[in-house]
Amino acid sequence: MPSRRSHALRSIVAVFCAAALCITSVPSRVRSAQSAANSPKIIAIRAAKLIDAKPLASRSDKDAPPIANALVIVEGDRIKAVGSNLPIPAGAAVIDLGGETLLPGLIDSHTHLLAEMDAGRSYNVDDVEMLRIVATMSTAERALLGAKLGREDLEAGITTVRDVGNSGVNGDVALRDAIDRGWVMGPRIIASTRALAAPGGQFMRLQSAAQNIIEQEYVTIDGAQSARQAVRQALYDGANCIKVIVNGPANVTAEELKAIVEQAHTSHVKVAAHATDEEAVRIAVDAGVDSIEHGYSVSDDTLTLMAQKHIFLVPTDGPLDEYVAITFNGRNPTPEERAEVARGNKVFVDASRDRLKRAVKFGVPIAAGSDMYLIVPGQTRGQASLSMITAYAESGMTPMQIIHAATSNAAELLDEQKNVGSVEVGKYADLIAVSGDPLKDATELERAKFVMKGGTVVKNEK
């Protein structure tokens, strides 16, 4: 006698067969309509000019002019065609940007989207403010803050970022995944999880009772094997890259750094090294890291070695007036206060300009990175981050060098050159448009009027 389960199974099979029969009997015109509804949307974007920002190594003409009467055909989230006076596909939605100049979406290679500090609280902002954030904000709350700041980056034209720590315990991974799933709007994120560091991370000396605060922001390493395990753990936690604090209150050793690089490269993941002085930069370069973050003080010999090894410099520079504005955070200082702060910051700014000028001279590859984590009065996070463009221009970089630093160079550093960094067939439809001529004034990149990420219009002020 058949069991109730076998009888139920026969019933289920009968239902599936009937459903299959119904599906096969759907009229062809209905299936065609369903297919059309599910097919990728086609968009034709028209503009007066296009700077495709293709990597210099891929060009036969190193000084290729902009494409006039440009048309970019987008299908779904990718670029299907690029050229001048191309025919517009039937049924395509047309976005006419008139006299604007199209470029690839910008890339910020050094962000901290889950941190927002107020320099007006203390001159020792890295300690006092970070302690406040870790002690009062959960990682979940910081991820929500990151969603807000990420949206501001995206609206400014920054469509991809590399977030390099100060994100709590894997908060940057959570934000990255939320954006990828379409839960929130934001840039594509290359996440590092917690930075690897010697005891103390970037905090000054804390009493033993406060050590758990350090572990919220940094993974403390002790020896080469510990360093290797920290890399493995970061990758397990979802890291796309590894960030290491080479110099802080305590420094990472050459042996530890070499172990980090070897382990990361074994897994085909790149290493970003926070290194601010010559000693730290040289240790990192000798170890074979992929990028030097900051590198404020570095010798010509080390810059030459960086060029030979193709190690990127990510110059986290800003203009002088921004440093002054950050310090007072909206408070109106006395003329004497302002002059004092300006004098102190000018020494640093001048040294940074010289360092970047020498790096370009020696052929060091440059990738744009803002290191923006502070409140700049009257500006969104994206607007404040893009002030790095002004700083690069003040260092003597040409507009095209700056464009490459913020697009194809940065894409190479992030190992995302197959997807982003230039306007080419097959890459994501990440695009911006500006009104002026960025080949005459690179700061036009700071004022995007049109932003598209993955075929979706984020902003169109044209």
N, C-alpha and C positions, 0 to 999 in steps of 0.2 A: 504494500500500500504506500503510495507516494506521501512523503512528509509535507507538512505545511510549507517548509522552506523551499522544497523543490517546486511546489505548485506556485509559490510566489515568484520564484526565479523564472518559470515559464511565462508568467504574466508580465514580468518586466521585459523579457525578450520580445514578447508580442507588442508591447507598447513601443519599444525602440524600433521594431520593424515597421510599425504603422507610421511612426514619426519619419523614418527614412523615406517611406513611400511618399509622404506628404511633401518632404523637402525636394525629392526628385521631380514632383509634379508641379512645383512652383513655376509659373510662366516665366519665359526667358526675359521678358521686358522688366519683370519685377527683380530678377536676379541682376540684370544690368543696372537697374537703379540702385540696388544695394551696393553693388561693386563700385559705382561712381561715388556713392556717399562715403565709402570707406577709402577711396583712393586719396593719395596725398594732395593737398591743396597746392596750386601753382601760383606763384607771385612773381610779377615782373617789376623790378625796381629800376627806375630811370633817373639819371643824374648827369649833370654837365661834365663831371670828371670822376675818374676812379683812380685811386692810388692803391694798387693791389698788395704792396708790401711783400712781394715774394722774396724769399731769402736771397741774398746776393750770390751765394754759391750756385743757385739754380738758374741764374740769368746768363744769357750770352751777352746782353747789353747791360753793363753795370749802371748806366745812367738812363734807363728806360723812362720815357716821359709818361705822365698820367694818360690814361685811356680817355679820350674825348667822346662825348655822346654815349656815355657808358650805359650798359644794360646788364643787370644781374638777374638771372632766372633762378628762382628758388622753388624746389619741389620738396614738400614736407619740411624737414629741418636742415636739409643740405642744399648746397649750391649745385645747380644742374648745368648752367652755362654762364660764361662771362665774355663780354666783348663790346665792340663799338657798333651801334646801329643794328643790333640783332633783331630779327623778327620776333614779335611777341606771340607766344603760343595762344591758340584759340582758347577762350574761356579763362585766361589768366586774370587774376586781380592785379591792377596796375597801381603802383605807388610812384607818382611823379614828384621827384625832389627838386625839379627845376635847376637852378644854378648851383646847387650844393655839390660838395666834393665827398664822395664815398670812400671809406677806408674799412679795413677789418676792425672788429671790436678790439678794444684795448685790453692789455693784460697787466695786472699788478702782481709782481712776483714776490712781494713781501707784505702780507697783510696780517692784521690781528682783529678779525671781525667780531670776536667774542670778548673784546675788551674796549672800554671807553673810559679814559681817565681825564681828570680835571687837574691840569698843571697849576691852576690858581690855588689849589689847596696846599701845595708844598713844592719847593724847589726840588726836593728829593722824591720826585713823582714816581719813579720806578719802584721804590720800596713802599712808601706810605699809601699810595693809591692802589697798588696791586694787593697789598695786604687788606685794604678795605674791600676790594672787589671779591677776593677769595673768601674773606670772613663773612661777607653779607649776602653774596649772591650764589645760588646753587648753579650747577652746570646747566640744568634745564632752563633756568632764568637767563643765563648768559647765551644759550643757544637761541632763545627768543630775541634777545638783543641783537645777536648776529643776524637773524632774519631781517630785522629792521635796517641794520647797517649794510647788509648785503644788497638789499633792495636799493638803497641809496647809491651804492657803488654801481649797480647795474644801470640805474637811470642816468648816471653820469657818463656812461659809455664803457665802463669796465665790465667786460663780459666773461672774463676768466681771472681767477686769482689763485695764488699759492698761499695758503694760510699757514703761518709758521709758528704756531704755539700760542701760549697764554690763552688757552681755550677750555680750561678745566680738564676733567677726565673725559677725553674723547668727544667733547662738545662739537668740535669742528667736523668730525666724522658724521655726527648726527645731523648737523646743518647741511653738509654736503649731500647726504642721502635724502633729506627732506626736499631739497631743491631738485635733485635728480628725479624724484618721484612726482614732482609737480605740486607738492603740498604748499610750498611758498615760492615766491619769485626771488631769484638771486643769480649771481654769477656762477659759472662752473668753478668748482673748488678742488684744488689739489691740497689734501690735508696732511698734516704732519703728526697729529696727536701731540702728546706732551713732548717737549724738547728734552734731549738727553744732556746731562750736565754733571759736573763735579758737585760734591756736597754744597748745599746752599743755593744752587741754581743761580739766579740773578739777584736774589735777596742778599742784603747785608746780613750780618750775624744775627741769628734769632736764638732765643733761649730754647732749650730742649722741648719744652711744652708746646712750642709752636711749630715743631718739625712737620706735623701733618699738613700744615699750610703749604710747605714746599712741595710735598708729594702731590698736591692738587695741580701743580703747574709744571713740575719737572720730574723726570725719572733720574734718580741719582745713580751714577755708575761708579764702580770701584774695581779697576783692573780690566784687562782686555777681555776676559771671559764674561765679566759682568756687562761690558759694553756690547758684546755680541748678543747676549741674551736680551738686552734692552731693545736692540734692533728687531730681533725676532718677535718680541712682544708687541712692539709698535706696529709691525706688519700684520700680526694677528688681530690687533685692535682696529685695523682698517686704514693704516697710513698709506698714502701715495708717495711720500718722500720722508726723509729723516732730517730732523733739525737737531743740531748739536751746539751747545754753548761752549765755545772753546775757551773764552776768557770771561771770568766773573770774579766774585770774591775768592773762589778757588778755580784753578785752571785744569782743563782736561789734558792728560799727558799725550805725548806723541804716540805711545804704544796703544793707548785706548782709542785714539782717533783713527789710527790705521786699522784697528779691528772693526770699528764702526763702518769705515768705508768699504773694507773687504766684504763684510757681511751684507751690507746694503747692496753693493754692486753684484754680489752673487745672486741676489733676488731681483736684479735689474731695476733697482730703485736708487734715486739720486740723493746726495747728501748736501744740505745747506749748512754752512758753518758761520755762526755768529762769531766774528773776529774783528775787533776794533783797532788793535795796535799791531805793529810790525811783528812782534814775537808770535802772537796768536795767528796772524795771517800766514806767516812762513810755515808754522807747524801744520796748518790746515792744507796749504798748498803742497808741501812735501808729502802729506798723507794722501793726496789725490782727491780731495773733495770736488764737488761739481760747481759750487758757487761760494764766493765770499760775500757775506752779508755785512754791509757797512764799510769795513776796511778803511776807516777814517785816516789812519796813519800807516803808510806802506811805502817801502823803498822802491826805487827804480828797478833794482835787481829782482825783487819779488814780483813786481808787475811784469817784468820781462818773462819770468818763469811762468806766471799765470797765462800769458799770451801763448807761450810754447806748449803748455799743457791744455790749452783751450778751457781754462777755468774762468767762469763768468764772475764779473763784479756786479753786485746789485747795490748801486749807490743810493742809499736811503736819504736823499738830500731834500731840503726845502728852502724856500726863499727867506730872507732875513725878516721881513715884516710878518711872516707867518709865525716864526719863533717868538717874536715879541707879542703878537696877539694871543698865542697859546698861553704864554706866561701869565698874562693878566686876565684872560678868559672873560672878557666883557667889561671888566672894571676899568674905569678911566684913570690911568696913572698920572702922577704929576710929571711935568716935563723932565725933571731930574731922574725920576724912577725909570721912565721910558729910555732916556739916554743911557743910563747905566746898564739896563738889560740889553739894549742894542749893541753897546760896546762889547759886552761880554760874548754875545752871540756872533758878532762880526768876525772875531778871531776864529771861531769854529767854522763859520760859513766860508771864509776865505781859504782856510786849509782844505775844506772839502772840495771847493772848486778846483784848487790846484791838483789835488789827488785825482779827480776825475779827468782833468785835462791831460795829466800824464798817462793815465790808464788808456785813454783813447789814442794818444800818441804812440804808445808801445804796442798797440793792437790787441789789447785785452777786450774780449767780447763783453758787451754791456747789456744787461737786462733790467728794465725799469722796475723799481720797487719803492713803495712809499713809506713803509713802516709806520703808517698812520694809526695811532691808537689814542690820540688826544682829542679833546673837544676844541674845535676851532670856531670861535664865535661867528655866527651868521652863515656858516657853511655846513652842508651835508657831509657825511663821511666821504662820499665819492668826490665832491668838489674839493675837499681838503686834500684827498689823496693825490689828485691830479696836479696839485701845485708842484710836484716833482718835475713836471715838464718845464716849468719856468726855471727851476734850479739847474736843470741840465742845459738849457739854453744859455744861462748865465755862465756856465762852465765852458762855453765855446763849441758844444756839440752842434752839428749842422741839423737843420730840420729833418732831413732824411735819416740821419743817424738816430735821432730821437724817435722817429716813427718806427724804425726797425727795433729799437730797444724796447718799445712798448707793444710790439706785435710779433714779428717772426723770430727775433732773438729770444724773447721771453718764451715763446712757444717751444723753441728748441731746448731751452733750459728745463722747462717743465716736462719735456719728452712728449709733448702734445702736438708736434708739428704736422702730424697727419690729419689733425682735426681742426686746429685753429691757427691764428697768426697771420694768415694771408687770405686774400679773396681768390680762391681757386676752386675749380670743379671738384666735387666730392667732399669738400670741407663743410663744417657747420656754417649755416647762414648767420654768422655773427657779424653784424655790420653797424657802422656809425656813419653819420654825415655831419659835416660842418659847413658853415656859411663862407668863411674866409678861405685863404689859400695856406694850408699848413706847410707847404714847401717854402713859403716866405716867412711865415710866423708859426712855429710849432705850437705855440700856446693856444692856437685855434683848437687843438685837441682837448683842451679843458672846457670847451663850450659846445658839446655835441647837441645838435638839434633833433637828430633822429637816431634811435637805437633799436636794433633788432637782435634777438638772441634765438638761435635755432629756428628761424623762420617765423617767430612771433614778434610782432611790433611791441616794444616796451614803451617807446616815446616817439612822438612825431609832432614837433613844434613848427614844422614847415608850413 
